[in-house]
Amino acid sequence: MTLSLPGGSALPLFTAPFFRRAITLGVVLFAGSAAAAEPSLEVFRREVQPILAKYCYDCHGDGVAKGGLTLDKFSTGAALADHKVWFQALKNVRSAVMPPANEAQPTAAEAETLMAWIKREAFGLDPAKPDPGRVTVRRLNRVEYRNTIRDLVGVEFDTLKEFPADDTGSGFDNIADVLTISPMLLEKYLDAAQVIIAKAVVTNPRTVVEQALLGRQFATVRADTALPEVPKPAVAAPAPPPTSAASPLPTAPALAIPGVTPPVGAAVAGVTPVGAPGRGPAARGAGRAFGQGRGRGGPPPMTRPAPLVENDSVVLSYYTPALVAAKHRVAQAGKYQLVVDLFAHETYAEDQFDLNKCQVVLSLNGEKLLDQEFVREGYSKKFEFSFERELPVGEHEFSLEIKPLGLGTPQYRKLRIRLNSVTVRGPLAPEFWVPTPGYATYFPRAVPVGADQRRAYAREILAAFATRAFRQPADGEKVDALVALAEKIYSLPGANFETGVAQALVATLASSSFLFREDDTLPLQSGQPHPLVTEHALASRLSYFLWSSMPDAELTQLAATGKLRANLQAQVTRLLADARAQEFVRNFTGQWLQVRDIATVPITSEEIFLRDHPNPALVEARATIARFQDKPRESRTTAENEQSSAARQVTMEFTRTPKPDLNERLRRAMADETQLTFAHLIKEDRSFLELLESDYTFLNEDLAKHYGIEGVTGPEMRKVQLAAGSPRGGVLTQGTILAVTSNPTRTSPVKRGVFILDAILGSPPAPPPPNIPSLEEAAPAEKLRTLSLRETLALHATDALCASCHTRMDPLGLALENFNAMGQWRTTDAGQPVLPAGKLASGETFADIRELKHIIATKHQREFYHCLAEKLLTYALGRSIGYTDTTVLDGIVAALEASGGKPSALLFGIINSAPFQQRRQTASSLVDAGAQPAASTTGLAQNSR
């Protein structure tokens, strides 16, 4: 891709060396480390085969191949090196998924023997020389791009609106393998760079002086807020004789109010024009004076609000005669531009239109600059007016006057004028201009005159910016290209130096070195199996892990002086204490615990309410209304009309019944609850086991009422101690997880069970076989209405294809059935009692969700630690976890377990690990040497996956 330049030349943004490097990293780095020795067949037969024969061959040997897997056909050492088979076997043994709970189980020593052999022999791993794993060049995802732009140039750029959604892999959207880049996205990056630099970089060194008189600086000179006296209507006289078409109708008397003239034909409250259709003295509302109240179906009472200051603006009503004014002192005589910024607002009223008008008069020293009539302009319409005037030295007064028009017209929509500011620009003569604010951010000195000096100044600016944008020192070749681009542009007729440099900054933001994270390595030292990444690369890994953004000045300075690794613990602590660490909480929990989905998950609140509160009368009423829907009222019998009216009355009563609603505010509070819980553990370094069971949560008034918890008032979220025995506490019983794992109209024990297996225990079930019927198809509709959800699931699981997975999923999901799809507690579902008790596939029994949470936190905590560590390592590295990471992950989990589950142990375990600190030596050597992928590389890549 190229950046087009004036004159038809182009700058390559994605150069051939980059593509060669990307191809090498993307293909060669998939290769494994130096080939390990084949597993010993003799050791396998001596140490492992007896265990497999004892516990596995009934299903996976002796001619039986359940799931297409056999474990007794290995005839060579090479055949034993089937990483995919043994990686899954390792996971199954570690999580006690296999052998099934109803079969004989290996002892702890036998399981350890099997797992140790898999890691040592089948995988060929050496704990003393951990493999950093494969590497793929990582593109910035939408969140990282947005945050990086904000921290680099101070511009808030809406990537969610401007860029397509990022793909996800292994549960996260920062996975290098799926962060592809298309021609369309490249174009969007270039467009974005132009917009961002245009906002960030000031290219005019001098500008006209501007001073703003804010609306709040305008003081009220007068405001006639008193309601006018209205004459009472005359006693009704006998109706006049019919008039001919040529006879004029009598007109309504006008109210005389100083300074206000009703328009011709305007209605006056309390006076009814003779002959107006439907407006005789007996008409509803006749004779009512201003301010009496609107009555049913009548207009609202008249009001005359005084001018009101709101933030930096002053708000004036269409209905109130008022004058506000402010003074401005001019220090230098000359020509000035006066810019008025105001809005016309209204408050929405359904099926009602406000026909009021007002005259807006803006004056300067008594001279009218603006004299314009305003009608109802819509919800919020911006107006900007500009005037030029010669102003002498001294004080000048601006005034804004509102003159209501159409007195007596009903005030339905609270029409108002908001004056934001009057900006005084000048003097306009160039000799009075001043340095442009923000110009010195990118151009700290005056632009030199000589060509060589200008080129050197451009190099200074661009080298410094590129170093920050690329997150490492920019090499000379890249800086040369940027300087050449800047020089070519600012040398064009009519162009200035700043415009040329700005276009080179655009090219910087559209370059591969900005859009991709390239991790260089230090020279390989004696005794190192793999080289360390540079300190600049480590700074980027650290900041994008904990901030989803670029390194700040302190990280960059430490990296530049080679002191980051020596100060790593202090820097991690600093980064976590920074407000930007909220990005880590948001993005990790948002995807691991699916918190992001709470904003959009479809939940039909009314259907869920009816499931928890069956209403046969409403069902019958809706059926009645549907039956008569297509039958005109005049065609129905009296009895049918009575039935229809009664049915509609039932539905109206139901509509007026207070019901819970999963609205936007409540969804946001649910997301905050989960994120604050996770952030609390990080900040206080409390055990991650509190994510499973705890005696507190984070609530505000709305969420507390939704949960049925008393004593919480106000909109702010805060830590709340739960009552003894509360089923709340821990993420499994928080509204986010309960809602996103439900269907739109009911709970889903299957989804909830899968969530626990995948996100909490790290042993997700296999994908369902094709053409598996839904629960609603497990039996005829008549029978389903008589079955509980538990009974329906049991019927569904009678299929042999379904039973093995449902045995693991269903007890976990059914334990949460006391919580409906909106996260509220209940004891019945569709009129039947909820029965949460169950038995896990591993054999433990529980009575309710409290006991299940305790079982997971105590008897399955190692699986939870392993799952959490694998998820967080995946997020930190931006790649999926493979068999080569097994020993590293085991070491991190052991440290986490020894600490009692402290976040600091997990975070430092990941940051200090080989995958985070190093890069594979073989790939690094190939890239640094400029080697081309060998013909056998593809095979290596396939074998390493």
Long-range contacts (C-beta under 8 A, 24 or more apart in sequence): 1-183, 1-186, 1-190, 1-510, 3-190, 3-485, 3-503, 3-506, 3-507, 3-510, 5-485, 5-488, 5-489, 5-503, 6-488, 6-489, 6-492, 7-488, 7-492, 9-488, 11-481, 11-484, 11-485, 11-507, 13-190, 13-507, 13-510, 13-511, 13-512, 14-186, 14-511, 14-512, 15-512, 18-512, 18-513, 20-930, 21-137, 21-518, 21-927, 22-137, 22-512, 22-516, 23-933, 24-923, 24-926, 24-927, 24-931, 24-932, 24-933, 25-135, 25-136, 25-137, 25-923, 25-927, 26-136, 26-137, 27-933, 27-937, 27-938, 27-941, 28-922, 28-923, 28-926, 28-927, 28-931, 28-933, 28-937, 28-941, 29-134, 29-135, 29-136, 29-920, 29-923, 30-134, 30-136, 30-940, 30-941, 30-944, 30-945, 31-134, 31-922, 31-923, 31-937, 31-940, 31-941, 31-944, 32-131, 32-134, 32-884, 32-940, 32-943, 32-944, 33-131, 33-529, 33-884, 33-920, 33-921, 33-922, 34-922, 36-124, 37-124, 38-76, 38-77, 38-78, 38-80, 38-81, 39-77, 39-80, 39-81, 39-121, 39-122, 39-124, 40-77, 40-121, 41-74, 41-75, 41-76, 41-77, 41-80, 43-117, 43-121, 44-74, 44-80, 44-117, 44-121, 47-113, 47-117, 48-113, 48-114, 48-117, 51-106, 51-110, 51-113, 51-114, 52-114, 54-104, 54-106, 55-99, 55-103, 55-104, 55-105, 55-106, 55-110, 56-98, 56-99, 58-103, 80-121, 80-122, 81-122, 81-124, 82-122, 83-122, 83-123, 83-883, 83-943, 86-118, 86-122, 86-123, 86-883, 87-123, 87-882, 87-883, 87-886, 89-114, 89-118, 90-115, 90-118, 90-119, 90-883, 90-886, 91-762, 91-763, 92-763, 94-863, 94-866, 95-761, 95-762, 95-763, 95-863, 96-842, 97-763, 97-808, 97-841, 100-804, 100-841, 101-840, 101-841, 101-842, 101-843, 119-886, 119-887, 119-890, 123-883, 123-884, 123-886, 125-884, 125-886, 125-887, 126-887, 127-887, 127-891, 129-529, 130-887, 130-888, 130-913, 130-914, 130-915, 131-530, 131-884, 131-885, 131-888, 131-914, 131-920, 132-530, 132-914, 132-915, 132-917, 132-918, 132-919, 132-920, 133-877, 133-879, 133-882, 133-884, 133-885, 133-915, 133-920, 134-879, 134-882, 134-884, 134-920, 134-923, 134-944, 135-176, 135-519, 135-879, 135-919, 135-920, 135-923, 136-176, 136-177, 136-879, 137-176, 137-516, 137-517, 137-518, 138-174, 138-176, 138-179, 138-516, 138-517, 138-878, 139-176, 139-179, 139-180, 139-181, 139-515, 139-516, 139-517, 140-514, 140-515, 140-516, 140-517, 141-166, 141-173, 141-174, 141-179, 142-166, 142-173, 143-173, 143-548, 143-583, 143-587, 144-174, 144-544, 144-548, 144-549, 145-515, 147-547, 147-548, 147-549, 147-550, 147-580, 147-583, 148-549, 148-550, 149-196, 149-509, 150-549, 151-549, 151-550, 151-552, 152-468, 152-469, 152-550, 153-196, 153-197, 153-200, 153-201, 154-200, 155-196, 155-199, 155-200, 157-192, 157-195, 157-196, 162-188, 162-191, 162-192, 163-188, 163-192, 164-188, 168-591, 169-880, 170-874, 170-879, 170-880, 170-881, 171-591, 171-592, 171-871, 171-874, 172-591, 172-592, 172-874, 172-875, 172-878, 173-591, 174-544, 174-548, 174-587, 174-875, 174-878, 175-874, 175-878, 175-879, 175-880, 176-878, 176-879, 177-879, 177-880, 181-515, 189-509, 189-510, 189-515, 190-506, 190-510, 192-509, 193-506, 193-507, 193-508, 193-509, 193-510, 194-506, 196-509, 197-502, 197-503, 197-505, 197-506, 197-509, 198-502, 201-441, 201-442, 201-498, 201-501, 201-502, 201-505, 202-436, 202-437, 202-438, 202-439, 202-441, 202-442, 202-498, 203-496, 203-498, 203-499, 203-502, 204-436, 204-439, 204-498, 205-435, 205-436, 205-439, 205-443, 205-446, 205-447, 205-498, 206-430, 206-433, 206-434, 206-435, 206-436, 207-433, 207-434, 207-435, 207-436, 207-437, 208-337, 208-425, 208-426, 208-427, 208-428, 208-432, 208-433, 209-425, 209-426, 209-427, 209-432, 209-433, 209-434, 210-423, 210-424, 210-425, 211-328, 211-423, 211-424, 212-421, 212-422, 212-423, 212-424, 213-326, 213-328, 213-398, 213-421, 213-422, 213-423, 213-424, 214-312, 214-313, 214-420, 214-421, 215-309, 215-312, 215-313, 215-314, 215-418, 215-419, 215-420, 215-421, 216-309, 216-311, 216-312, 216-313, 216-314, 217-326, 218-307, 218-314, 218-324, 218-325, 218-326, 218-398, 218-400, 218-419, 219-324, 219-325, 219-326, 220-306, 220-307, 220-322, 220-323, 220-324, 221-323, 221-324, 221-325, 221-399, 222-321, 222-322, 222-323, 223-306, 223-307, 223-320, 223-321, 223-322, 223-323, 224-259, 224-304, 224-320, 224-321, 224-322, 225-304, 225-305, 225-306, 225-320, 226-304, 227-290, 227-291, 227-302, 227-304, 228-255, 228-257, 228-290, 228-407, 230-255, 230-268, 230-269, 230-270, 230-289, 230-290, 231-255, 231-270, 232-270, 232-287, 232-289, 233-270, 233-271, 233-272, 233-281, 233-286, 233-287, 236-281, 240-274, 243-275, 249-273, 249-274, 249-275, 250-274, 255-407, 255-408, 257-407, 259-321, 259-403, 260-321, 260-403, 260-404, 260-405, 260-407, 261-405, 262-405, 262-406, 262-407, 262-408, 263-357, 263-405, 263-406, 266-406, 266-407, 266-408, 266-409, 267-408, 267-409, 268-407, 268-408, 269-299, 269-302, 269-408, 290-408, 299-410, 299-411, 299-412, 300-410, 300-411, 300-412, 302-411, 303-411, 305-416, 310-418, 312-420, 312-421, 313-418, 313-419, 313-420, 313-421, 314-418, 314-419, 315-345, 315-416, 315-417, 315-418, 315-419, 316-400, 316-402, 316-416, 316-417, 316-418, 316-419, 317-402, 317-414, 317-415, 317-416, 317-417, 318-356, 318-357, 318-358, 318-374, 318-402, 318-404, 318-415, 318-416, 318-417, 319-356, 319-358, 319-404, 319-411, 319-415, 320-402, 320-404, 321-402, 321-403, 321-404, 322-401, 322-402, 323-399, 323-400, 323-401, 323-402, 324-399, 324-400, 324-419, 325-397, 325-398, 325-399, 325-400, 326-397, 326-398, 326-422, 327-395, 327-396, 327-397, 327-398, 328-395, 328-396, 328-397, 328-398, 328-422, 328-424, 329-394, 329-395, 329-396, 330-391, 330-392, 330-393, 330-394, 330-395, 330-396, 330-424, 331-393, 332-393, 332-427, 332-432, 333-390, 333-391, 333-392, 333-393, 333-427, 334-390, 334-391, 334-426, 334-427, 334-428, 334-429, 334-432, 335-388, 335-389, 335-390, 335-391, 335-426, 335-427, 335-428, 335-429, 336-388, 336-389, 336-390, 336-391, 336-424, 336-425, 336-426, 336-427, 336-428, 337-386, 337-387, 337-388, 337-424, 337-425, 337-426, 337-428, 338-364, 338-369, 338-386, 338-387, 338-388, 338-389, 338-422, 338-423, 338-424, 338-425, 339-384, 339-385, 339-386, 339-422, 339-423, 339-425, 340-369, 340-370, 340-383, 340-384, 340-385, 340-386, 340-387, 340-419, 340-421, 340-422, 341-382, 341-383, 341-384, 341-419, 341-420, 341-421, 341-422, 341-423, 342-382, 342-383, 342-384, 342-417, 342-418, 342-419, 342-420, 343-380, 343-381, 343-382, 343-383, 343-417, 343-418, 343-420, 344-374, 344-377, 344-378, 344-380, 344-381, 344-383, 344-415, 344-416, 344-417, 344-418, 345-379, 345-380, 345-415, 345-416, 345-417, 345-418, 346-376, 346-377, 346-378, 346-379, 346-413, 346-414, 346-415, 346-416, 347-413, 347-414, 348-379, 348-413, 349-412, 349-413, 352-410, 352-412, 352-413, 353-412, 353-413, 354-409, 354-410, 354-411, 354-412, 354-413, 354-414, 354-415, 355-406, 355-409, 355-410, 356-404, 356-405, 356-406, 356-409, 356-411, 356-415, 357-404, 357-405, 357-406, 358-402, 358-403, 358-404, 358-405, 358-415, 358-417, 359-401, 359-402, 359-403, 359-405, 360-400, 360-401, 360-402, 360-403, 360-417, 361-399, 361-400, 361-401, 361-403, 362-398, 362-399, 362-400, 362-401, 362-422, 363-398, 363-399, 363-400, 363-401, 364-389, 364-396, 364-397, 364-398, 365-396, 365-397, 373-405, 374-417, 376-413, 376-415, 388-428, 391-426, 398-422, 442-498, 442-501, 442-505, 443-498, 443-501, 447-496, 447-497, 447-498, 454-487, 454-490, 454-497, 455-483, 455-487, 457-497, 458-483, 458-486, 458-487, 458-490, 458-497, 458-500, 458-501, 458-504, 459-483, 461-501, 462-486, 462-501, 462-504, 462-505, 462-508, 465-505, 465-508, 466-508, 466-513, 468-550, 468-556, 469-508, 469-509, 469-513, 469-514, 470-508, 470-511, 470-513, 470-514, 471-517, 471-536, 471-539, 471-540, 471-550, 471-551, 471-556, 472-518, 472-520, 472-534, 472-536, 472-537, 472-540, 473-536, 473-560, 474-513, 478-511, 478-513, 481-507, 482-507, 482-508, 517-544, 519-919, 521-918, 521-919, 521-924, 521-928, 524-921, 524-924, 524-925, 528-921, 529-921, 530-914, 530-918, 530-919, 530-920, 530-921, 530-924, 531-918, 531-919, 531-921, 531-924, 532-917, 532-918, 533-917, 533-918, 533-919, 534-559, 535-559, 535-560, 535-562, 535-563, 535-564, 535-565, 536-560, 538-564, 538-565, 538-917, 539-564, 541-876, 541-916, 542-571, 542-572, 542-575, 542-911, 543-575, 545-584, 545-875, 545-876, 545-911, 546-572, 546-575, 546-576, 546-580, 546-581, 546-583, 546-584, 547-575, 547-578, 547-580, 547-581, 547-583, 547-584, 548-580, 548-583, 548-584, 548-587, 549-580, 549-583, 568-911, 568-912, 569-908, 572-907, 572-908, 572-911, 576-682, 576-683, 576-907, 581-682, 582-679, 585-675, 585-678, 585-679, 585-682, 586-675, 587-875, 588-678, 588-871, 588-872, 588-875, 589-674, 589-675, 589-678, 590-675, 591-875, 592-759, 592-871, 592-872, 592-875, 593-674, 593-678, 593-731, 593-736, 593-737, 593-759, 594-736, 594-737, 594-740, 594-741, 594-755, 594-759, 595-671, 595-674, 595-675, 595-736, 596-671, 597-740, 598-667, 598-670, 598-671, 598-735, 598-736, 598-739, 598-740, 599-664, 599-667, 599-668, 599-671, 601-739, 601-740, 601-742, 602-744, 603-662, 603-739, 603-742, 603-744, 603-821, 603-822, 604-744, 604-745, 605-659, 605-660, 605-661, 605-662, 605-822, 606-659, 607-744, 607-745, 607-746, 608-745, 608-746, 608-820, 608-821, 608-822, 609-659, 609-660, 611-745, 611-746, 611-820, 611-829, 611-830, 612-820, 612-824, 612-826, 612-828, 612-829, 614-830, 614-831, 615-654, 617-650, 618-650, 618-651, 618-654, 620-647, 620-650, 621-646, 621-647, 621-648, 621-650, 621-651, 622-647, 622-651, 625-651, 660-706, 660-822, 660-824, 662-739, 662-822, 665-702, 666-702, 666-703, 666-706, 666-735, 667-739, 669-699, 669-700, 669-702, 669-703, 669-717, 669-735, 670-703, 670-734, 670-735, 670-736, 670-739, 670-823, 671-736, 672-698, 672-700, 672-717, 673-697, 673-698, 673-699, 673-703, 673-717, 673-734, 673-735, 673-736, 674-731, 674-734, 674-736, 674-737, 676-717, 676-719, 677-731, 677-734, 680-719, 681-903, 682-903, 685-902, 685-903, 685-904, 686-902, 686-903, 687-900, 687-901, 687-902, 688-864, 688-865, 688-868, 688-896, 688-901, 688-902, 688-903, 688-906, 689-857, 689-861, 689-864, 689-900, 689-901, 690-730, 691-730, 691-731, 692-730, 692-731, 692-732, 692-760, 692-853, 692-856, 692-857, 692-864, 693-729, 693-730, 693-850, 693-853, 693-854, 693-857, 694-722, 694-729, 694-730, 695-721, 695-722, 695-724, 695-726, 695-729, 696-720, 696-721, 696-722, 696-729, 697-722, 697-728, 697-729, 697-734, 703-735, 706-735, 706-822, 706-823, 706-824, 707-735, 707-823, 707-824, 707-825, 708-824, 708-825, 725-850, 727-818, 727-819, 727-825, 727-848, 727-849, 727-850, 729-853, 730-853, 732-756, 732-760, 732-816, 732-849, 732-853, 733-816, 733-819, 733-823, 733-849, 733-853, 734-823, 735-822, 735-823, 736-823, 738-816, 738-819, 738-820, 738-821, 738-822, 738-823, 739-821, 739-822, 739-823, 742-820, 742-821, 743-821, 744-821, 745-821, 746-789, 746-821, 747-789, 747-816, 747-817, 747-819, 747-820, 747-821, 747-829, 748-813, 749-789, 749-790, 749-793, 749-809, 749-810, 749-812, 749-813, 749-814, 749-816, 749-817, 750-775, 750-793, 750-806, 750-809, 750-810, 750-813, 751-813, 752-812, 752-813, 752-816, 753-808, 753-809, 753-810, 753-811, 753-812, 753-813, 753-814, 754-809, 754-813, 756-812, 756-813, 756-856, 757-808, 757-809, 757-812, 759-867, 759-871, 760-856, 760-864, 760-867, 761-856, 761-860, 761-863, 761-864, 761-867, 762-863, 762-864, 762-866, 762-867, 762-870, 762-871, 763-808, 763-863, 763-867, 765-805, 765-808, 765-809, 766-805, 768-802, 768-805, 769-801, 772-799, 772-801, 772-802, 788-829, 788-830, 788-832, 788-835, 789-814, 789-817, 789-829, 789-830, 790-814, 790-817, 790-835, 807-841, 808-840, 808-841, 810-838, 811-838, 811-839, 811-840, 811-841, 812-838, 812-840, 812-852, 814-838, 815-846, 815-848, 815-849, 815-852, 816-849, 818-848, 818-849, 819-849, 861-897, 861-901, 862-893, 862-897, 865-893, 865-896, 865-897, 865-901, 866-893, 868-896, 868-906, 869-893, 869-896, 869-906, 869-909, 869-910, 872-906, 872-907, 872-910, 873-910, 873-913, 873-915, 876-910, 876-911, 876-916, 877-915, 877-916, 882-944, 882-945, 884-944, 885-915, 888-913, 888-914, 888-915
